[in-house]
Amino acid sequence: MALPVAEWRGRTARLWAALDSALRARLAAASLHDAVRLGCDLLRTEEEEEAALVRLCHRAATDKKPEAASWYREQGNREFKRGQYQAALRLYSKAASHEIPGSPELSVCFANRSAALLHLGHFEVCLEDIARAESHGYPDRLLPKVLLRKAECLLCLGRLQDAQEILRVLESKFALDGVMTTHLTRLKKLSQLKVKLGEKERCPEPAQEARGGIQGEPEIWEENNRISGASSSLSLGFDAERGRHLVASQDIVPGQSLVKEEAFVSVLCPGESLPLQDGGTAWDTRATNADLHCHRCLRQLLASVPCQGCSYAKYCSQDCADLAWQQYHRTECSLGALLLTLGVFCHVALRTVLLAGFAEVSRLVAWSHRGDKSLQCPEASCKPLSEAADAGAGSRGVPGCDSSGRYQSSYQALFHLLPHTEQHSPEHKFLCSLSVVAICKQLQAAGLEAAVLSQESPQQQSKPKPCENTSDELSPELKTVAEAMLRHVLQLQCNAQAITVMQELGPGDGAVVDKKPVRLATAFFPVLSLLNHSCCPNTSMSFSGTAATVRASQPISSGQEVLHCYGPHWCRMRVAERQQLLRQYFFECRCPACLEELESGVKSVVSIRNSFCCPKCQAQMQGEEDTLCCSNEACATSASRNHLSGRLQDLQQQIKKALGMLRVGKADQAIKMLLKCQMDAGTFLSPEHLLMGEMEDHLAQVYATLGKWQEAARHLKKSIEIVEMHHGPSSVETGHELFKLAQILFNGFAVSEALSTIQRAEGILSVHFGPQNAQIQELQEMKACLSELPRNILQRT
């Protein structure tokens, strides 16, 4: 959720409407500096609004609750007994996040989680959790059970000497304590393990190559000496119409890497199912982004390391937890509920300021007050780089460049991104002003001002001091912080970059894995922000953790601008829909796709392919009003748009039910429902409608679940035909569909066709994601496996 919760937005809207018209006019015309001061004055007098915000924060509490830990641990034990080890793993992690650091209960959480990890085959991570349990004071009476688990892990990893040592410790432990009845089952297991150990020592197995050993060709990369993280094939341009932008300085081929940048700042999006708990509501067991990914590096989590101060932040390792604490979380930790309530944009703004440091923030804020033309009116001092006398002279005047003319992924570059203060609605600026002031007031009240201003060492900052300033007035330093935060919140509307990840649909344990891109985090990338929008871009973007890579998706000639799609793509939306969505960026798109549709008046291919068809003759239905008429002049059929839209919604619900059948193992019923949906869709939807392709894809998924590979391949090929019509034969969407087809053909032993499909999928996906992509690695493994088959089998297939 980028913006604050709906209740806070509603309260600020009502407060805005109740303001005197003269004050509203002042706020509407206010600079960032004045907006913060007016916001401070209003929150100081409107105590009811502050109280309401406190109540809203109670719904997203992030403090540790031992009663929640006990409940989650019990639920985890229940799932473990049912053999649902993945669910148990998540619940034990939730329990650990609520336990008090150093408590015996926390060690039990780690030990229980290690048992789930052992069953799931994650032996290295299991050993890490066992070490955590031991370091947190795991009870001596339960230690033999954990040591047995440790020995089993070591055996599975082939670390036989380490396993022997653990077994010797266990034997001595049991000898000292005597053979008790409660240990009988463990002793039996111990003897079994020793037999296994003896067999392994007598018959050592040859070492096997690890999966994923096939490596792609390393990419050729020469970094630009004027733009950090950019290829030497790019140059920085500027003009009044396009602002700062990137231009190809030489011919670029598809798949060539153009920008590699680490986010200056990123904040994990909590996810749609963030639990908002009221009163007696049961604890939420659903897994959200906050449970599935590291809050610092965004790596996928197996066994999270919880923050010691709050129940929300979780990390992939103690190193990540320590770095996050040192850089920003020591300040954010006690503000978790407030930041969740006020939205990701406010959170990104605060973290940006914390990472930059107060000295740099105050320097640039003071600079902005001086009305420096390079900051307030860049076109007054900048020239196109082609007019520069040398490589650095032209870029010295470009906003964000340092004194040497180099554009870096720095706070200075980020600060110079345009906030579009005058274009935002007064109501939106008012909401943002009150929100950042509320955060700074909480920083002051919690005694965190010194931490923000970096006036103490990290060790001293670990425990906030009571607020020395008893006044409701913000200190001048925190007003500077609030002003910078307000700038960043406004910048984010046009410059926020979504970090996406391919997430598996369903359990992910089938022979064919279906994935979709989901928003994982919101970030600032100063160099990526140089890319202007086009509805028909010439680049693709991919992410690995907090790092972004931009690649050419088609040939780019020298002198041509390098363009990225901000979301509305010509293949997915009509021009009117695209223009509507792009209004948030305060420009009107004039890319070739938009100009062609706007100037020629030709109906977009999206409109034609996703249209309704005549129920009688199957011709396209047309018309701009509610009543649609058949385009076939010989057919006089008409129908209500609302009626057909209602049928489409009903059809989508039926498809959803069919997929629900598949999830609970009722594949035959799912097939019947999907085939019925197909027949119904054929009576009123265009054969090229995207939903027709989606149904073919779903049918392929169901048949693959049943192991009917030929049927699965037949339906998926039909889906690919429709995807190619909409997105193009070299699109990333087509690449993902071909990847699924390769899996089906591989499992169905259709060797020759599988190899040709693998080659095509690999060619498309490598352009968009590079040779190190996980899907490409899997394709290469399939190809290697098939290529090793005997020649007579290859010839037959």
C-alpha positions in Angstrom: 0.0 0.0 0.0 1.8 3.1 -1.3 -0.4 5.7 0.4 -1.8 5.8 4.0 -4.7 3.6 5.1 -8.1 4.8 3.9 -9.2 6.0 7.3 -6.3 8.4 7.6 -6.9 9.6 4.1 -10.5 10.2 4.9 -9.7 12.1 8.1 -7.2 14.4 6.4 -9.7 15.0 3.5 -12.4 16.1 6.0 -9.9 18.3 7.8 -8.9 19.9 4.5 -12.5 20.6 3.6 -13.1 22.2 7.0 -10.2 24.6 6.7 -10.7 28.3 6.0 -10.5 29.1 2.3 -7.7 31.5 2.9 -5.6 28.8 4.7 -6.4 26.3 1.9 -5.1 28.8 -0.6 -1.9 29.3 1.4 -1.4 25.5 1.6 -2.1 25.1 -2.1 0.6 27.6 -3.1 3.0 26.7 -0.3 6.6 25.6 -0.9 7.8 22.3 0.7 9.3 24.4 3.4 6.1 26.2 4.2 3.9 23.1 3.8 5.8 21.4 6.6 5.5 24.4 8.9 1.8 24.7 8.2 1.4 21.0 8.8 3.2 21.3 12.1 0.8 24.1 13.2 -2.3 22.1 12.2 -1.3 18.8 14.0 -0.3 20.8 17.1 -3.9 22.2 17.3 -5.7 19.2 16.0 -5.2 16.8 18.9 -8.1 14.7 17.8 -6.4 13.8 14.6 -3.2 12.6 16.4 -5.4 10.5 18.7 -7.1 9.0 15.7 -3.8 8.1 14.1 -2.7 6.4 17.4 -5.9 4.3 17.3 -5.3 3.3 13.6 -1.7 2.2 14.5 -3.1 -0.3 17.1 -4.6 -2.2 14.1 -1.2 -2.8 12.7 0.8 -3.4 15.9 4.4 -4.6 15.4 5.3 -5.1 19.1 6.2 -8.6 20.4 3.3 -10.6 21.9 4.3 -13.8 23.8 0.6 -14.9 23.7 0.8 -14.7 19.9 4.0 -16.7 19.9 2.4 -19.5 21.9 -0.6 -19.6 19.5 1.6 -19.7 16.4 3.8 -22.4 17.9 0.8 -24.5 18.7 -0.6 -24.1 15.2 2.8 -25.0 13.8 2.9 -28.2 15.9 -0.5 -29.1 14.6 0.6 -28.7 11.0 3.8 -30.6 11.7 1.8 -33.6 13.0 -0.3 -33.5 9.8 2.9 -33.7 7.7 2.4 -30.1 6.4 6.0 -29.1 6.9 6.0 -26.0 4.7 3.0 -24.6 6.7 4.6 -25.5 10.0 7.8 -23.8 8.9 6.0 -20.5 8.3 4.1 -20.7 11.6 7.2 -21.4 13.6 8.8 -18.3 12.0 5.8 -16.2 13.0 6.1 -17.6 16.5 9.8 -16.7 16.7 9.2 -13.2 15.6 6.9 -12.7 18.7 9.2 -14.3 21.2 11.3 -12.2 23.6 15.0 -12.3 22.7 17.0 -14.7 24.9 13.9 -16.5 26.2 13.9 -20.4 26.3 10.7 -20.2 24.2 12.6 -18.6 21.3 15.1 -21.5 21.4 12.2 -24.0 21.2 10.8 -22.1 18.1 14.2 -22.5 16.4 14.4 -26.2 17.3 10.9 -26.9 16.1 11.6 -25.1 12.9 14.7 -27.1 12.4 12.6 -30.3 12.5 10.4 -29.0 9.6 13.5 -28.0 7.7 14.9 -31.5 8.0 11.7 -33.0 6.6 11.8 -30.5 3.7 15.4 -31.5 2.9 17.0 -28.1 3.7 19.9 -29.6 5.7 22.2 -26.6 5.8 19.5 -24.2 7.0 18.4 -26.9 9.5 21.9 -26.8 11.0 21.7 -23.0 11.2 18.5 -23.2 13.2 19.9 -25.9 15.5 22.9 -23.5 16.2 20.4 -20.7 16.9 18.5 -23.0 19.3 21.7 -23.9 21.2 22.9 -20.3 21.4 19.5 -19.2 22.8 19.7 -21.7 25.7 17.8 -24.7 24.5 16.8 -26.8 27.5 19.3 -29.6 28.4 16.6 -32.2 28.8 15.6 -31.7 25.2 19.1 -31.5 23.8 19.6 -35.1 22.7 16.6 -34.8 20.3 18.2 -31.8 18.6 21.7 -33.4 18.5 20.2 -36.5 16.8 18.7 -34.2 14.2 22.0 -32.5 13.8 23.7 -35.8 13.2 21.1 -36.8 10.6 21.7 -33.5 8.8 25.4 -34.0 8.7 24.9 -37.5 7.4 22.7 -36.3 4.6 25.3 -33.7 3.7 28.1 -36.3 3.6 29.9 -34.7 6.6 30.7 -38.1 8.2 33.4 -37.1 10.7 31.2 -34.3 12.1 28.3 -36.8 12.4 30.5 -39.3 14.2 31.6 -36.6 16.7 27.9 -35.7 17.4 27.1 -39.4 17.9 30.0 -39.7 20.4 28.7 -36.7 22.3 25.2 -38.3 22.4 26.6 -41.7 23.6 28.5 -40.0 26.4 25.5 -37.9 27.4 23.3 -41.0 27.6 25.9 -42.9 29.5 26.1 -40.1 32.1 22.4 -39.8 32.5 21.6 -43.5 32.4 19.4 -45.2 29.9 15.9 -43.8 30.6 12.7 -45.0 29.1 12.0 -41.6 27.5 15.2 -41.9 25.5 14.5 -45.4 24.2 13.2 -44.3 20.9 16.1 -42.0 20.4 18.6 -44.7 21.2 17.0 -46.9 18.5 17.3 -44.1 16.0 20.9 -43.6 17.1 21.8 -47.2 16.4 20.2 -47.0 13.0 22.2 -43.9 12.2 25.4 -45.6 13.3 24.6 -48.5 10.9 24.1 -46.0 8.1 27.3 -44.3 9.0 29.3 -47.6 8.9 27.8 -48.4 5.5 28.8 -45.1 4.1 32.4 -45.4 5.5 32.8 -48.9 3.9 31.3 -47.9 0.5 32.1 -44.3 -0.3 30.0 -42.9 -3.1 31.6 -40.9 -5.9 30.9 -37.2 -5.5 28.1 -36.0 -7.8 28.0 -32.7 -9.5 25.6 -30.2 -8.0 22.5 -29.3 -9.9 22.7 -26.0 -11.6 26.3 -26.5 -12.5 25.7 -25.4 -16.1 26.7 -21.7 -16.3 25.9 -19.3 -19.1 28.4 -17.3 -20.9 29.6 -14.3 -18.9 28.2 -11.0 -20.1 30.6 -8.5 -21.7 30.3 -5.3 -19.7 32.2 -2.0 -19.9 30.9 0.6 -17.4 30.3 4.2 -18.4 32.8 6.7 -16.9 30.2 9.4 -16.7 27.1 7.5 -15.5 27.5 5.0 -12.6 26.1 1.6 -13.3 25.4 2.4 -17.0 27.0 0.8 -20.0 29.6 2.6 -22.0 27.2 2.4 -25.0 25.0 5.1 -23.4 25.3 8.9 -22.9 23.4 11.3 -20.8 21.2 13.8 -22.6 19.1 16.8 -21.6 16.5 19.0 -23.2 13.5 21.1 -22.1 11.0 18.6 -23.5 12.4 15.3 -22.3 14.5 16.4 -19.3 17.4 14.1 -18.4 17.4 11.0 -20.5 19.6 8.2 -21.8 20.7 7.9 -25.5 22.5 5.1 -27.3 26.0 6.3 -28.2 26.5 3.3 -30.4 24.4 0.6 -32.0 22.9 -1.8 -29.4 21.8 -5.4 -30.0 18.9 -7.2 -28.2 19.9 -8.7 -24.9 22.7 -6.2 -24.3 22.9 -5.0 -20.7 22.5 -1.2 -20.5 22.2 -0.4 -16.8 23.1 -2.4 -13.6 22.1 -0.5 -10.5 21.6 -1.3 -6.8 18.7 0.5 -5.3 19.6 3.5 -3.2 16.8 2.6 -0.9 14.1 -0.1 -1.0 11.2 -1.0 1.3 9.4 -4.3 1.3 5.7 -4.0 0.4 3.8 -5.8 3.2 1.4 -7.5 0.8 -2.4 -7.4 0.4 -3.1 -9.8 3.2 -1.4 -7.7 5.9 -3.2 -8.6 9.1 -5.1 -5.7 10.7 -6.0 -7.1 14.1 -8.9 -5.7 16.2 -9.8 -6.9 19.7 -10.4 -10.6 19.8 -9.6 -11.3 16.1 -7.7 -14.6 15.7 -4.0 -14.3 14.8 -3.5 -14.3 11.0 -1.8 -17.4 9.6 -1.4 -16.3 6.0 2.0 -15.7 4.6 2.7 -12.2 3.2 5.7 -10.6 1.6 6.8 -9.7 5.1 7.1 -13.4 6.0 8.5 -14.6 2.7 11.4 -12.2 2.0 14.3 -10.5 3.8 13.4 -7.0 4.8 16.9 -5.8 3.8 18.2 -7.7 0.7 14.7 -9.1 -0.4 16.1 -12.6 -0.6 13.5 -15.3 -0.3 13.3 -16.6 3.3 13.4 -20.2 4.5 14.2 -19.6 8.1 14.0 -16.0 9.1 16.1 -14.2 11.7 13.6 -12.0 13.6 14.3 -8.4 14.7 15.0 -8.3 18.5 12.8 -5.3 19.0 9.7 -5.8 16.8 7.6 -8.6 15.4 7.5 -7.3 11.8 11.1 -7.1 10.5 12.6 -10.4 9.4 16.0 -11.1 7.8 17.7 -13.9 5.9 20.8 -13.9 8.2 22.1 -12.2 11.3 24.5 -10.2 9.1 21.5 -8.7 7.3 19.7 -8.0 10.6 22.8 -6.3 12.0 23.4 -4.1 8.9 19.7 -3.1 8.8 19.8 -2.1 12.4 23.0 -0.1 12.0 21.8 1.7 8.8 18.1 2.5 9.6 16.1 -0.1 11.6 17.3 1.1 15.0 15.2 4.2 14.2 12.4 2.6 12.4 11.9 -0.3 14.8 9.6 1.4 17.3 7.7 3.2 14.5 6.7 0.0 12.7 2.9 0.4 13.3 3.0 4.0 12.3 4.9 3.3 9.1 2.5 0.5 8.1 -0.4 2.8 8.7 1.0 5.7 6.7 2.1 3.6 3.7 5.2 2.5 1.8 5.9 5.9 0.3 6.3 7.5 3.8 8.4 4.6 4.8 10.7 4.9 1.7 11.0 8.7 2.4 12.1 8.1 6.0 14.6 5.4 5.1 16.0 7.5 2.3 16.8 10.3 4.8 18.3 7.8 7.3 20.6 6.3 4.7 21.6 9.7 3.3 22.5 11.1 6.7 21.4 14.3 8.2 24.5 16.3 7.1 23.8 15.6 3.4 20.1 16.1 3.8 20.4 19.5 5.5 23.0 20.6 2.9 20.7 19.8 0.0 17.6 21.2 1.7 19.5 24.5 2.4 20.6 24.5 -1.2 17.1 24.2 -2.4 16.1 27.3 -0.3 18.7 29.4 -2.1 16.8 29.0 -5.4 19.8 27.6 -7.2 18.8 27.5 -10.9 20.3 24.1 -11.5 17.9 22.7 -8.9 14.7 24.7 -9.4 14.9 25.4 -13.1 17.4 23.0 -14.7 16.6 24.0 -18.2 18.0 27.5 -17.5 21.5 26.1 -17.0 21.8 22.9 -19.0 22.8 22.2 -22.6 22.5 19.0 -24.6 25.6 17.0 -24.1 26.3 17.1 -27.8 27.2 20.8 -27.4 29.7 20.1 -24.7 33.3 20.9 -25.4 34.5 17.8 -23.6 33.1 14.6 -22.0 32.4 16.2 -18.6 31.6 19.8 -19.3 28.1 19.3 -20.6 27.0 17.1 -17.7 28.3 19.4 -14.9 25.1 21.5 -15.3 22.7 18.5 -15.4 20.8 18.2 -12.1 22.2 15.4 -10.0 25.7 15.4 -11.4 28.6 16.0 -9.1 31.3 18.7 -9.6 33.2 16.5 -12.1 30.1 16.0 -14.2 29.6 12.4 -13.2 26.0 11.2 -12.6 26.1 8.7 -9.7 23.5 6.6 -8.0 23.7 8.9 -5.0 21.5 10.9 -2.7 22.4 14.1 -4.6 21.0 12.6 -7.8 18.0 11.3 -6.0 17.3 14.7 -4.4 17.3 16.3 -7.8 14.5 14.1 -9.1 11.5 16.4 -9.7 8.9 16.4 -7.0 6.4 18.2 -9.3 5.2 20.2 -6.3 2.9 22.5 -8.3 1.3 19.6 -10.3 0.1 17.6 -7.2 -3.4 18.4 -6.0 -3.5 20.6 -2.9 -5.4 17.8 -1.0 -2.6 15.3 -1.8 0.1 17.6 -0.7 -1.9 18.2 2.5 -2.2 14.5 3.2 1.6 14.0 2.6 2.5 17.0 4.8 0.5 15.8 7.8 1.8 12.3 7.4 5.5 13.2 7.3 5.0 15.6 10.2 3.3 12.9 12.2 6.3 10.6 11.7 8.8 13.3 12.8 6.7 14.1 15.9 6.8 10.5 16.8 10.6 10.4 16.3 10.9 13.4 18.7 8.4 11.9 21.2 10.3 8.5 21.2 13.6 10.2 21.8 15.0 9.2 18.4 15.9 12.6 17.2 19.6 12.1 18.1 19.6 8.8 16.2 18.2 10.6 13.1 20.8 13.3 13.3 23.6 10.8 13.8 24.8 12.5 17.0 25.5 9.2 18.8 27.2 6.0 18.0 25.2 3.0 17.0 25.8 1.3 20.4 24.4 4.4 22.2 21.4 4.6 19.9 20.2 1.1 20.6 18.1 2.3 23.5 16.1 5.5 22.8 16.2 8.2 25.5 13.1 10.0 26.7 12.3 13.1 24.7 14.1 16.1 26.2 12.0 18.5 24.2 8.7 18.7 26.1 7.2 21.1 23.6 4.8 20.0 20.9 6.9 22.1 18.4 9.2 20.1 16.2 12.9 21.0 16.4 14.4 22.9 13.4 16.4 19.8 12.5 13.4 17.6 12.4 11.5 20.2 10.3 14.4 19.9 7.8 14.0 16.1 7.9 10.2 16.5 7.4 10.8 18.8 4.4 13.2 16.3 2.8 10.7 13.5 3.5 7.8 15.5 1.9 10.0 16.0 -1.2 10.7 12.3 -1.5 7.0 11.3 -1.0 6.0 13.6 -3.8 8.9 12.4 -6.0 7.8 8.8 -5.5 4.6 9.3 -7.5 6.7 9.7 -10.6 9.9 8.0 -9.7 9.0 5.0 -7.5 10.3 1.8 -9.1 8.5 -1.4 -8.3 10.9 -4.3 -7.6 9.1 -7.4 -9.0 9.7 -11.1 -8.5 8.3 -14.2 -10.3 6.1 -15.9 -7.8 4.9 -19.5 -8.1 1.2 -20.0 -8.4 -0.1 -22.9 -6.3 2.1 -25.3 -4.2 5.0 -25.3 -6.8 5.5 -29.1 -6.4 4.3 -30.2 -9.8 6.2 -31.1 -12.9 5.2 -27.8 -14.5 5.6 -24.6 -12.5 3.4 -21.6 -13.3 4.6 -18.2 -12.2 3.5 -14.6 -12.3 5.3 -11.3 -11.6 4.3 -9.7 -8.3 5.4 -6.4 -6.7 7.8 -7.1 -3.9 9.2 -3.7 -2.9 9.2 0.0 -3.7 12.6 1.6 -4.4 14.5 4.7 -5.6 16.9 4.0 -8.4 18.5 7.4 -9.4 20.0 6.1 -12.7 17.0 4.1 -13.7 14.9 7.3 -13.2 16.8 8.7 -16.2 14.8 6.4 -18.5 11.7 8.1 -20.0 8.5 6.2 -20.8 7.2 4.7 -24.0 4.2 2.5 -24.4 6.3 0.6 -27.0 9.7 0.5 -25.1 13.0 -0.8 -26.4 14.2 -2.2 -23.1 13.3 -4.9 -20.5 14.0 -4.8 -16.8 14.7 -7.6 -14.3 15.7 -7.8 -10.7 17.9 -9.8 -8.4 17.3 -8.9 -4.8 17.6 -5.1 -4.7 19.6 -4.9 -7.9 18.0 -4.0 -11.2 19.3 -4.8 -14.7 18.0 -3.1 -17.9 18.6 -4.9 -21.2 17.8 -3.9 -24.8 14.7 -5.8 -25.9 15.2 -4.8 -29.6 17.9 -3.2 -31.7 18.6 0.4 -30.7 20.5 2.6 -33.2 23.1 5.1 -32.2 21.5 8.4 -31.3 18.1 6.7 -30.4 16.7 7.3 -26.9 16.6 4.4 -24.6 13.0 4.0 -23.3 11.3 2.0 -20.6 7.6 1.3 -20.0 6.2 2.7 -16.8 3.3 0.2 -16.8 0.7 1.0 -19.6 1.9 -1.1 -22.5 0.3 -0.8 -26.0 -0.2 -4.5 -26.1 -2.3 -4.6 -23.0 -4.3 -1.4 -23.0 -6.2 1.0 -25.3 -4.7 4.4 -25.8 -7.4 6.1 -23.7 -6.7 3.7 -20.8 -2.9 4.3 -21.1 -3.2 8.1 -21.2 -5.5 8.0 -18.1 -3.0 5.9 -16.1 0.0 8.1 -17.2 -1.6 11.3 -15.8 0.0 10.4 -12.4 3.4 11.2 -14.1 2.2 14.7 -15.2 2.9 14.2 -18.9 1.1 13.3 -22.0 2.6 10.3 -23.8 3.5 11.0 -27.4 5.2 7.7 -28.2 4.7 6.2 -31.7 2.0 3.8 -30.4 -0.1 6.6 -28.9 0.3 8.9 -31.8 -0.8 6.3 -34.3 -4.0 5.5 -32.4 -4.7 9.1 -31.5 -4.0 10.6 -35.0 -5.3 7.9 -37.3 -8.4 7.1 -35.3 -7.7 3.4 -36.0 -9.1 1.1 -33.3 -6.3 -0.5 -31.3 -5.5 -4.2 -31.7 -6.3 -4.6 -28.0 -9.8 -3.4 -28.6 -10.3 -5.8 -31.6 -8.7 -8.9 -30.0 -10.4 -8.4 -26.6 -13.8 -7.6 -28.1 -17.2 -9.3 -27.8 -18.4 -11.3 -30.8 -21.9 -11.8 -32.1 -23.7 -14.7 -30.5 -25.3 -15.6 -33.9 -22.6 -15.2 -36.6 -19.5 -14.8 -34.4 -18.6 -11.4 -36.1 -17.1 -8.6 -34.0 -19.6 -6.5 -32.0 -19.0 -2.8 -32.2 -20.3 0.5 -30.9 -19.3 3.2 -28.3 -22.6 3.3 -26.4 -24.2 0.7 -24.2 -25.9 -1.0 -27.2 -23.4 -3.0 -29.4 -24.3 -4.0 -32.9 -22.9 -6.9 -35.0 -20.3 -5.6 -37.5 -21.7 -8.0 -40.1 -24.2 -6.0 -42.2 -26.2 -9.1 -43.1 -26.8 -9.7 -39.3 -28.9 -7.3 -37.4 -28.1 -8.7 -33.9 -27.6 -6.2 -31.1 -26.8 -6.7 -27.4 -26.3 -4.7 -24.3 -22.6 -4.0 -23.3 -23.6 -4.3 -19.7 -25.2 -7.7 -20.3 -22.1 -9.0 -22.1 -19.8 -7.5 -19.4 -21.9 -9.3 -16.8 -21.5 -12.6 -18.7 -17.7 -12.0 -18.8 -17.6 -11.5 -15.0 -19.6 -14.7 -14.4 -17.3 -16.6 -16.7 -14.2 -15.4 -14.8 -15.9 -16.5 -11.5 -16.5 -20.0 -13.0 -12.8 -20.2 -14.1 -11.8 -19.2 -10.5 -13.9 -22.1 -9.1 -12.4 -24.5 -11.6 -8.9 -23.6 -10.4 -10.1 -24.0 -6.8 -11.1 -27.6 -7.7 -7.6 -28.2 -9.1 -6.0 -26.9 -5.9 -7.9 -29.4 -3.8 -7.0 -32.3 -6.1 -10.3 -32.6 -8.1 -8.6 -32.4 -11.5 -11.4 -34.2 -13.4 -14.0 -31.8 -12.1 -11.7 -28.9 -13.0 -11.4 -30.1 -16.6 -15.2 -30.4 -16.9 -15.8 -26.9 -15.6 -13.0 -25.4 -17.8 -14.4 -27.1 -21.0 -17.9 -25.8 -20.2 -16.4 -22.3 -19.7 -14.7 -22.6 -23.1 -18.0 -23.4 -24.8 -19.7 -20.5 -23.1 -16.9 -18.1 -23.9 -17.0 -19.1 -27.6 -20.6 -17.7 -27.9 -19.7 -14.1 -27.0 -15.9 -13.6 -26.9 -13.5 -13.1 -29.8 -11.4 -16.2 -30.5 -8.3 -14.1 -29.9 -9.6 -12.8 -26.5 -6.9 -13.1 -23.9 -9.3 -15.0 -21.6 -9.5 -17.7 -24.3 -5.8 -18.1 -24.1 -5.9 -18.2 -20.3 -8.4 -21.0 -20.4 -6.2 -23.0 -22.7 -3.3 -22.4 -20.3 -5.4 -23.6 -17.3 -6.4 -26.7 -19.2 -2.8 -27.4 -20.0 -2.0 -27.1 -16.3 -4.7 -29.6 -15.3 -3.7 -32.1 -17.9 -0.1 -31.8 -16.8 -1.1 -32.5 -13.2 -2.7 -35.7 -14.4 0.4 -36.6 -16.4 -1.4 -36.3 -19.8 1.5 -34.6 -21.5 0.2 -34.6 -25.1 -3.1 -33.1 -24.1 -1.3 -30.5 -22.0 1.0 -29.6 -24.9 -1.9 -29.3 -27.3 -3.8 -26.8 -25.1 -0.6 -24.8 -24.2 0.2 -24.4 -27.9 -3.2 -22.8 -28.4 -2.5 -20.5 -25.5 0.9 -19.5 -27.0 -0.7 -18.6 -30.3 -3.0 -16.1 -28.5 -0.2 -14.7 -26.4 1.9 -14.1 -29.5 -0.9 -12.2 -31.1 -1.2 -9.9 -28.2 2.4 -9.5 -27.0 4.5 -10.5 -30.0 6.7 -13.6 -30.7 9.7 -12.3 -28.9 7.9 -10.9 -25.9 8.7 -11.9 -22.3 5.2 -13.3 -22.0 5.8 -15.6 -25.0 9.1 -16.6 -23.4 7.4 -17.7 -20.1 4.7 -19.7 -22.0 7.4 -21.5 -24.1 9.3 -22.3 -20.8 6.1 -24.1 -19.6 5.8 -25.9 -22.9 9.4 -27.0 -22.7 8.7 -28.5 -19.2 5.6 -30.4 -20.6 7.4 -31.7 -23.6 10.4 -32.7 -21.5 8.2 -34.7 -19.1 6.3 -36.2 -22.0 9.5 -37.4 -23.5 8.9 -35.6 -26.8 12.6 -35.1 -27.3 12.9 -33.5 -30.7 10.1 -31.0 -30.1 11.3 -30.3 -26.6 14.8 -29.4 -27.8 13.5 -27.0 -30.4 11.2 -25.4 -27.8 14.0 -25.1 -25.3 16.1 -23.3 -27.9 13.4 -20.8 -28.7 12.5 -20.2 -25.0 16.2 -19.8 -24.1 16.7 -17.2 -26.9 13.8 -15.1 -25.8 14.3 -15.2 -22.1 18.1 -14.5 -22.4 17.3 -11.2 -24.1 15.0 -10.1 -21.3 16.8 -11.7 -18.3 20.4 -12.5 -19.2 22.2 -15.9 -19.2 22.2 -16.4 -15.5 18.4 -16.4 -15.1 17.1 -19.4 -13.1 14.6 -20.3 -15.9 17.5 -20.3 -18.5 19.6 -22.5 -16.2 16.7 -25.0 -15.9 16.3 -25.0 -19.7 20.0 -25.7 -20.2 19.7 -28.6 -17.7 16.8 -30.1 -19.6 18.7 -29.7 -22.9 21.8 -31.4 -21.4 19.7 -34.2 -20.1 17.9 -34.8 -23.4 21.1 -34.5 -25.4 22.7 -37.3 -23.4 20.0 -39.8 -24.5 21.2 -42.6 -26.9 21.2 -41.6 -30.6 18.5 -44.2 -31.5 16.1 -42.7 -29.0 16.7 -39.2 -30.4 16.1 -40.3 -33.9 12.8 -42.0 -32.9 11.5 -38.9 -31.2 
